[in-house]
Amino acid sequence: MATVKTIGSSGQIALGKEHAGRQVLVEEVEPGCWVVKLGRFVPDSERWLHAARIEKALDEAIAWAEEHPAEASGLAGLELRIRR
């Protein structure tokens, strides 16, 4: 459904309160023609986390952590492990 919107003096267009806080991808396909898509986007600094190899390693680490609950440890015990 097409609607007519007016670009405000600050250069903004309101898309509706139901979309407040959401991220959008705005693509200018040609001058004056934009495609706006709702979505979730990964910052460049976190993109490496989504590589297949890294995702697999993270999934394995999370599974291990879920099966091995955290335990209290003493510094003396840790020092002995490090010195070995």
Secondary structure, 3 states (H helix, E strand, C coil): CCCCCCCCCCCCCCCCHHHCCCEEEEEEEECCEEEEEEECCCCHHHHHHHCHHHHHHHHHHHHHHHHCCCCCCCHHHHHHHHHC
